[in-house]
Amino acid sequence: MPSNGTLTFIDIILAIILPPLGVFLKFGCKVEFWICVLLTLLGWIPGIIYAVYVITK
């Protein structure tokens, strides 16, 4: 069973590759996911920054 740190690392890698996917796997289809989708549509970098922030907070 992977540790919590390993799961966070995997979530961050997914957030860099596809930001909404990383947030979706962590929170589901809540408001964080939709904010991340909107930011990713407006620009890839804001989506990544928001996704990493939300996952690590």
PyMOL Python script that loads the backbone (N, CA, C, O; Angstrom):
from pymol import cmd

cmd.read_pdbstr("""\
ATOM      1  N   MET A   1       0.850  -1.182   0.000  1.00  0.00           N
ATOM      2  CA  MET A   1       0.000   0.000   0.000  1.00  0.00           C
ATOM      3  C   MET A   1       0.892   1.240   0.000  1.00  0.00           C
ATOM      4  O   MET A   1       1.741   1.385   0.879  1.00  0.00           O
ATOM      5  N   PRO A   2       0.712   2.136  -0.972  1.00  0.00           N
ATOM      6  CA  PRO A   2       1.547   3.334  -1.019  1.00  0.00           C
ATOM      7  C   PRO A   2       1.242   4.271   0.147  1.00  0.00           C
ATOM      8  O   PRO A   2       0.118   4.336   0.646  1.00  0.00           O
ATOM      9  N   SER A   3       2.273   4.986   0.560  1.00  0.00           N
ATOM     10  CA  SER A   3       2.097   5.924   1.664  1.00  0.00           C
ATOM     11  C   SER A   3       1.402   7.191   1.164  1.00  0.00           C
ATOM     12  O   SER A   3       1.221   7.386  -0.038  1.00  0.00           O
ATOM     13  N   ASN A   4       1.022   8.040   2.108  1.00  0.00           N
ATOM     14  CA  ASN A   4       0.341   9.291   1.784  1.00  0.00           C
ATOM     15  C   ASN A   4       1.239  10.203   0.955  1.00  0.00           C
ATOM     16  O   ASN A   4       0.759  10.880   0.046  1.00  0.00           O
ATOM     17  N   GLY A   5       2.532  10.230   1.256  1.00  0.00           N
ATOM     18  CA  GLY A   5       3.470  11.050   0.501  1.00  0.00           C
ATOM     19  C   GLY A   5       3.584  10.602  -0.946  1.00  0.00           C
ATOM     20  O   GLY A   5       3.695  11.429  -1.851  1.00  0.00           O
ATOM     21  N   THR A   6       3.556   9.289  -1.165  1.00  0.00           N
ATOM     22  CA  THR A   6       3.624   8.751  -2.525  1.00  0.00           C
ATOM     23  C   THR A   6       2.371   9.119  -3.308  1.00  0.00           C
ATOM     24  O   THR A   6       2.454   9.475  -4.483  1.00  0.00           O
ATOM     25  N   LEU A   7       1.217   9.035  -2.666  1.00  0.00           N
ATOM     26  CA  LEU A   7      -0.022   9.384  -3.345  1.00  0.00           C
ATOM     27  C   LEU A   7      -0.058  10.867  -3.691  1.00  0.00           C
ATOM     28  O   LEU A   7      -0.548  11.237  -4.758  1.00  0.00           O
ATOM     29  N   THR A   8       0.449  11.715  -2.812  1.00  0.00           N
ATOM     30  CA  THR A   8       0.503  13.147  -3.105  1.00  0.00           C
ATOM     31  C   THR A   8       1.444  13.413  -4.278  1.00  0.00           C
ATOM     32  O   THR A   8       1.144  14.249  -5.131  1.00  0.00           O
ATOM     33  N   PHE A   9       2.570  12.717  -4.328  1.00  0.00           N
ATOM     34  CA  PHE A   9       3.509  12.867  -5.432  1.00  0.00           C
ATOM     35  C   PHE A   9       2.857  12.474  -6.752  1.00  0.00           C
ATOM     36  O   PHE A   9       3.021  13.169  -7.755  1.00  0.00           O
ATOM     37  N   ILE A  10       2.127  11.376  -6.759  1.00  0.00           N
ATOM     38  CA  ILE A  10       1.440  10.929  -7.972  1.00  0.00           C
ATOM     39  C   ILE A  10       0.371  11.947  -8.369  1.00  0.00           C
ATOM     40  O   ILE A  10       0.220  12.241  -9.555  1.00  0.00           O
ATOM     41  N   ASP A  11      -0.366  12.486  -7.409  1.00  0.00           N
ATOM     42  CA  ASP A  11      -1.372  13.519  -7.699  1.00  0.00           C
ATOM     43  C   ASP A  11      -0.729  14.763  -8.309  1.00  0.00           C
ATOM     44  O   ASP A  11      -1.292  15.362  -9.226  1.00  0.00           O
ATOM     45  N   ILE A  12       0.434  15.153  -7.814  1.00  0.00           N
ATOM     46  CA  ILE A  12       1.115  16.336  -8.347  1.00  0.00           C
ATOM     47  C   ILE A  12       1.589  16.080  -9.776  1.00  0.00           C
ATOM     48  O   ILE A  12       1.473  16.960 -10.629  1.00  0.00           O
ATOM     49  N   ILE A  13       2.116  14.895 -10.047  1.00  0.00           N
ATOM     50  CA  ILE A  13       2.536  14.556 -11.410  1.00  0.00           C
ATOM     51  C   ILE A  13       1.343  14.606 -12.357  1.00  0.00           C
ATOM     52  O   ILE A  13       1.450  15.147 -13.458  1.00  0.00           O
ATOM     53  N   LEU A  14       0.212  14.049 -11.944  1.00  0.00           N
ATOM     54  CA  LEU A  14      -0.995  14.111 -12.764  1.00  0.00           C
ATOM     55  C   LEU A  14      -1.471  15.549 -12.944  1.00  0.00           C
ATOM     56  O   LEU A  14      -1.978  15.911 -14.007  1.00  0.00           O
ATOM     57  N   ALA A  15      -1.310  16.364 -11.912  1.00  0.00           N
ATOM     58  CA  ALA A  15      -1.725  17.767 -12.008  1.00  0.00           C
ATOM     59  C   ALA A  15      -0.863  18.536 -12.997  1.00  0.00           C
ATOM     60  O   ALA A  15      -1.338  19.487 -13.617  1.00  0.00           O
ATOM     61  N   ILE A  16       0.386  18.143 -13.154  1.00  0.00           N
ATOM     62  CA  ILE A  16       1.251  18.812 -14.117  1.00  0.00           C
ATOM     63  C   ILE A  16       0.900  18.371 -15.534  1.00  0.00           C
ATOM     64  O   ILE A  16       0.887  19.185 -16.456  1.00  0.00           O
ATOM     65  N   ILE A  17       0.616  17.090 -15.704  1.00  0.00           N
ATOM     66  CA  ILE A  17       0.287  16.565 -17.035  1.00  0.00           C
ATOM     67  C   ILE A  17      -1.099  17.034 -17.474  1.00  0.00           C
ATOM     68  O   ILE A  17      -1.263  17.559 -18.575  1.00  0.00           O
ATOM     69  N   LEU A  18      -2.081  16.844 -16.620  1.00  0.00           N
ATOM     70  CA  LEU A  18      -3.461  17.235 -16.914  1.00  0.00           C
ATOM     71  C   LEU A  18      -4.094  17.742 -15.616  1.00  0.00           C
ATOM     72  O   LEU A  18      -4.616  16.949 -14.832  1.00  0.00           O
ATOM     73  N   PRO A  19      -4.051  19.047 -15.385  1.00  0.00           N
ATOM     74  CA  PRO A  19      -4.458  19.602 -14.088  1.00  0.00           C
ATOM     75  C   PRO A  19      -5.840  19.167 -13.587  1.00  0.00           C
ATOM     76  O   PRO A  19      -5.950  18.799 -12.418  1.00  0.00           O
ATOM     77  N   PRO A  20      -6.896  19.188 -14.403  1.00  0.00           N
ATOM     78  CA  PRO A  20      -8.197  18.785 -13.859  1.00  0.00           C
ATOM     79  C   PRO A  20      -8.239  17.318 -13.396  1.00  0.00           C
ATOM     80  O   PRO A  20      -8.987  16.981 -12.477  1.00  0.00           O
ATOM     81  N   LEU A  21      -7.452  16.462 -14.018  1.00  0.00           N
ATOM     82  CA  LEU A  21      -7.448  15.050 -13.618  1.00  0.00           C
ATOM     83  C   LEU A  21      -6.900  14.887 -12.209  1.00  0.00           C
ATOM     84  O   LEU A  21      -7.469  14.150 -11.403  1.00  0.00           O
ATOM     85  N   GLY A  22      -5.807  15.566 -11.907  1.00  0.00           N
ATOM     86  CA  GLY A  22      -5.244  15.478 -10.562  1.00  0.00           C
ATOM     87  C   GLY A  22      -6.209  15.969  -9.500  1.00  0.00           C
ATOM     88  O   GLY A  22      -6.329  15.366  -8.433  1.00  0.00           O
ATOM     89  N   VAL A  23      -6.898  17.065  -9.791  1.00  0.00           N
ATOM     90  CA  VAL A  23      -7.865  17.611  -8.832  1.00  0.00           C
ATOM     91  C   VAL A  23      -9.080  16.699  -8.730  1.00  0.00           C
ATOM     92  O   VAL A  23      -9.614  16.505  -7.638  1.00  0.00           O
ATOM     93  N   PHE A  24      -9.522  16.140  -9.842  1.00  0.00           N
ATOM     94  CA  PHE A  24     -10.680  15.249  -9.824  1.00  0.00           C
ATOM     95  C   PHE A  24     -10.405  14.004  -8.986  1.00  0.00           C
ATOM     96  O   PHE A  24     -11.269  13.570  -8.225  1.00  0.00           O
ATOM     97  N   LEU A  25      -9.223  13.432  -9.117  1.00  0.00           N
ATOM     98  CA  LEU A  25      -8.897  12.234  -8.350  1.00  0.00           C
ATOM     99  C   LEU A  25      -8.803  12.527  -6.859  1.00  0.00           C
ATOM    100  O   LEU A  25      -9.027  11.638  -6.038  1.00  0.00           O
ATOM    101  N   LYS A  26      -8.479  13.741  -6.510  1.00  0.00           N
ATOM    102  CA  LYS A  26      -8.358  14.110  -5.092  1.00  0.00           C
ATOM    103  C   LYS A  26      -9.714  14.510  -4.485  1.00  0.00           C
ATOM    104  O   LYS A  26     -10.022  14.118  -3.360  1.00  0.00           O
ATOM    105  N   PHE A  27     -10.531  15.292  -5.227  1.00  0.00           N
ATOM    106  CA  PHE A  27     -11.754  15.871  -4.665  1.00  0.00           C
ATOM    107  C   PHE A  27     -13.041  15.397  -5.314  1.00  0.00           C
ATOM    108  O   PHE A  27     -14.119  15.612  -4.759  1.00  0.00           O
ATOM    109  N   GLY A  28     -12.963  14.764  -6.462  1.00  0.00           N
ATOM    110  CA  GLY A  28     -14.180  14.416  -7.178  1.00  0.00           C
ATOM    111  C   GLY A  28     -14.681  15.608  -7.969  1.00  0.00           C
ATOM    112  O   GLY A  28     -13.898  16.480  -8.346  1.00  0.00           O
ATOM    113  N   CYS A  29     -15.967  15.651  -8.220  1.00  0.00           N
ATOM    114  CA  CYS A  29     -16.548  16.671  -9.095  1.00  0.00           C
ATOM    115  C   CYS A  29     -17.078  17.853  -8.274  1.00  0.00           C
ATOM    116  O   CYS A  29     -18.203  18.310  -8.479  1.00  0.00           O
ATOM    117  N   LYS A  30     -16.259  18.333  -7.352  1.00  0.00           N
ATOM    118  CA  LYS A  30     -16.647  19.468  -6.514  1.00  0.00           C
ATOM    119  C   LYS A  30     -16.190  20.761  -7.152  1.00  0.00           C
ATOM    120  O   LYS A  30     -15.704  20.758  -8.283  1.00  0.00           O
ATOM    121  N   VAL A  31     -16.340  21.863  -6.446  1.00  0.00           N
ATOM    122  CA  VAL A  31     -16.056  23.186  -6.990  1.00  0.00           C
ATOM    123  C   VAL A  31     -14.572  23.347  -7.340  1.00  0.00           C
ATOM    124  O   VAL A  31     -14.242  24.078  -8.274  1.00  0.00           O
ATOM    125  N   GLU A  32     -13.673  22.677  -6.607  1.00  0.00           N
ATOM    126  CA  GLU A  32     -12.249  22.766  -6.921  1.00  0.00           C
ATOM    127  C   GLU A  32     -11.957  22.260  -8.332  1.00  0.00           C
ATOM    128  O   GLU A  32     -11.136  22.830  -9.050  1.00  0.00           O
ATOM    129  N   PHE A  33     -12.637  21.190  -8.715  1.00  0.00           N
ATOM    130  CA  PHE A  33     -12.466  20.620 -10.049  1.00  0.00           C
ATOM    131  C   PHE A  33     -12.892  21.605 -11.127  1.00  0.00           C
ATOM    132  O   PHE A  33     -12.181  21.792 -12.115  1.00  0.00           O
ATOM    133  N   TRP A  34     -14.043  22.232 -10.943  1.00  0.00           N
ATOM    134  CA  TRP A  34     -14.553  23.144 -11.970  1.00  0.00           C
ATOM    135  C   TRP A  34     -13.716  24.416 -12.071  1.00  0.00           C
ATOM    136  O   TRP A  34     -13.549  24.961 -13.162  1.00  0.00           O
ATOM    137  N   ILE A  35     -13.191  24.890 -10.948  1.00  0.00           N
ATOM    138  CA  ILE A  35     -12.275  26.032 -11.001  1.00  0.00           C
ATOM    139  C   ILE A  35     -11.026  25.653 -11.781  1.00  0.00           C
ATOM    140  O   ILE A  35     -10.524  26.440 -12.584  1.00  0.00           O
ATOM    141  N   CYS A  36     -10.529  24.455 -11.545  1.00  0.00           N
ATOM    142  CA  CYS A  36      -9.337  23.998 -12.247  1.00  0.00           C
ATOM    143  C   CYS A  36      -9.599  23.849 -13.746  1.00  0.00           C
ATOM    144  O   CYS A  36      -8.740  24.192 -14.558  1.00  0.00           O
ATOM    145  N   VAL A  37     -10.765  23.346 -14.118  1.00  0.00           N
ATOM    146  CA  VAL A  37     -11.111  23.230 -15.540  1.00  0.00           C
ATOM    147  C   VAL A  37     -11.135  24.611 -16.181  1.00  0.00           C
ATOM    148  O   VAL A  37     -10.582  24.804 -17.264  1.00  0.00           O
ATOM    149  N   LEU A  38     -11.767  25.562 -15.527  1.00  0.00           N
ATOM    150  CA  LEU A  38     -11.845  26.922 -16.061  1.00  0.00           C
ATOM    151  C   LEU A  38     -10.455  27.540 -16.214  1.00  0.00           C
ATOM    152  O   LEU A  38     -10.145  28.125 -17.252  1.00  0.00           O
ATOM    153  N   LEU A  39      -9.624  27.411 -15.186  1.00  0.00           N
ATOM    154  CA  LEU A  39      -8.278  27.975 -15.267  1.00  0.00           C
ATOM    155  C   LEU A  39      -7.433  27.289 -16.329  1.00  0.00           C
ATOM    156  O   LEU A  39      -6.616  27.936 -16.984  1.00  0.00           O
ATOM    157  N   THR A  40      -7.620  25.986 -16.506  1.00  0.00           N
ATOM    158  CA  THR A  40      -6.868  25.268 -17.534  1.00  0.00           C
ATOM    159  C   THR A  40      -7.318  25.698 -18.923  1.00  0.00           C
ATOM    160  O   THR A  40      -6.497  25.788 -19.836  1.00  0.00           O
ATOM    161  N   LEU A  41      -8.596  25.963 -19.097  1.00  0.00           N
ATOM    162  CA  LEU A  41      -9.073  26.445 -20.390  1.00  0.00           C
ATOM    163  C   LEU A  41      -8.550  27.850 -20.691  1.00  0.00           C
ATOM    164  O   LEU A  41      -8.297  28.189 -21.847  1.00  0.00           O
ATOM    165  N   LEU A  42      -8.389  28.657 -19.653  1.00  0.00           N
ATOM    166  CA  LEU A  42      -7.872  30.012 -19.838  1.00  0.00           C
ATOM    167  C   LEU A  42      -6.366  30.016 -20.065  1.00  0.00           C
ATOM    168  O   LEU A  42      -5.834  30.929 -20.696  1.00  0.00           O
ATOM    169  N   GLY A  43      -5.690  29.019 -19.562  1.00  0.00           N
ATOM    170  CA  GLY A  43      -4.247  28.913 -19.733  1.00  0.00           C
ATOM    171  C   GLY A  43      -3.717  27.727 -18.970  1.00  0.00           C
ATOM    172  O   GLY A  43      -4.125  27.474 -17.836  1.00  0.00           O
ATOM    173  N   TRP A  44      -2.816  27.005 -19.582  1.00  0.00           N
ATOM    174  CA  TRP A  44      -2.304  25.772 -18.982  1.00  0.00           C
ATOM    175  C   TRP A  44      -1.597  26.037 -17.647  1.00  0.00           C
ATOM    176  O   TRP A  44      -1.815  25.318 -16.671  1.00  0.00           O
ATOM    177  N   ILE A  45      -0.753  27.066 -17.611  1.00  0.00           N
ATOM    178  CA  ILE A  45       0.040  27.360 -16.409  1.00  0.00           C
ATOM    179  C   ILE A  45      -0.846  27.723 -15.209  1.00  0.00           C
ATOM    180  O   ILE A  45      -0.601  27.204 -14.120  1.00  0.00           O
ATOM    181  N   PRO A  46      -1.866  28.592 -15.350  1.00  0.00           N
ATOM    182  CA  PRO A  46      -2.740  28.850 -14.195  1.00  0.00           C
ATOM    183  C   PRO A  46      -3.446  27.581 -13.692  1.00  0.00           C
ATOM    184  O   PRO A  46      -3.655  27.419 -12.490  1.00  0.00           O
ATOM    185  N   GLY A  47      -3.805  26.698 -14.601  1.00  0.00           N
ATOM    186  CA  GLY A  47      -4.422  25.433 -14.194  1.00  0.00           C
ATOM    187  C   GLY A  47      -3.472  24.582 -13.387  1.00  0.00           C
ATOM    188  O   GLY A  47      -3.865  23.988 -12.383  1.00  0.00           O
ATOM    189  N   ILE A  48      -2.209  24.516 -13.822  1.00  0.00           N
ATOM    190  CA  ILE A  48      -1.211  23.726 -13.097  1.00  0.00           C
ATOM    191  C   ILE A  48      -0.956  24.325 -11.715  1.00  0.00           C
ATOM    192  O   ILE A  48      -0.912  23.604 -10.719  1.00  0.00           O
ATOM    193  N   ILE A  49      -0.790  25.631 -11.661  1.00  0.00           N
ATOM    194  CA  ILE A  49      -0.517  26.292 -10.375  1.00  0.00           C
ATOM    195  C   ILE A  49      -1.663  26.055  -9.403  1.00  0.00           C
ATOM    196  O   ILE A  49      -1.434  25.714  -8.242  1.00  0.00           O
ATOM    197  N   TYR A  50      -2.886  26.232  -9.868  1.00  0.00           N
ATOM    198  CA  TYR A  50      -4.038  26.023  -8.988  1.00  0.00           C
ATOM    199  C   TYR A  50      -4.147  24.571  -8.545  1.00  0.00           C
ATOM    200  O   TYR A  50      -4.416  24.296  -7.375  1.00  0.00           O
ATOM    201  N   ALA A  51      -3.938  23.637  -9.475  1.00  0.00           N
ATOM    202  CA  ALA A  51      -4.060  22.214  -9.145  1.00  0.00           C
ATOM    203  C   ALA A  51      -3.030  21.808  -8.096  1.00  0.00           C
ATOM    204  O   ALA A  51      -3.364  21.117  -7.134  1.00  0.00           O
ATOM    205  N   VAL A  52      -1.791  22.230  -8.274  1.00  0.00           N
ATOM    206  CA  VAL A  52      -0.754  21.877  -7.302  1.00  0.00           C
ATOM    207  C   VAL A  52      -1.055  22.526  -5.956  1.00  0.00           C
ATOM    208  O   VAL A  52      -0.859  21.903  -4.912  1.00  0.00           O
ATOM    209  N   TYR A  53      -1.527  23.761  -5.969  1.00  0.00           N
ATOM    210  CA  TYR A  53      -1.880  24.436  -4.721  1.00  0.00           C
ATOM    211  C   TYR A  53      -2.993  23.694  -3.981  1.00  0.00           C
ATOM    212  O   TYR A  53      -2.890  23.450  -2.778  1.00  0.00           O
ATOM    213  N   VAL A  54      -4.043  23.341  -4.696  1.00  0.00           N
ATOM    214  CA  VAL A  54      -5.195  22.681  -4.061  1.00  0.00           C
ATOM    215  C   VAL A  54      -4.808  21.298  -3.541  1.00  0.00           C
ATOM    216  O   VAL A  54      -5.248  20.898  -2.463  1.00  0.00           O
ATOM    217  N   ILE A  55      -3.998  20.575  -4.288  1.00  0.00           N
ATOM    218  CA  ILE A  55      -3.616  19.229  -3.878  1.00  0.00           C
ATOM    219  C   ILE A  55      -2.726  19.267  -2.644  1.00  0.00           C
ATOM    220  O   ILE A  55      -2.850  18.408  -1.771  1.00  0.00           O
ATOM    221  N   THR A  56      -1.833  20.244  -2.555  1.00  0.00           N
ATOM    222  CA  THR A  56      -0.893  20.274  -1.438  1.00  0.00           C
ATOM    223  C   THR A  56      -1.387  21.014  -0.208  1.00  0.00           C
ATOM    224  O   THR A  56      -0.770  20.913   0.852  1.00  0.00           O
ATOM    225  N   LYS A  57      -2.484  21.755  -0.319  1.00  0.00           N
ATOM    226  CA  LYS A  57      -2.936  22.490   0.874  1.00  0.00           C
ATOM    227  C   LYS A  57      -3.592  21.596   1.889  1.00  0.00           C
ATOM    228  O   LYS A  57      -4.022  22.068   2.941  1.00  0.00           O
TER     229      LYS A  57
END
""", "prot")
cmd.dss("prot")
cmd.show_as("cartoon", "prot")
cmd.util.cbc("prot")
cmd.orient("prot")
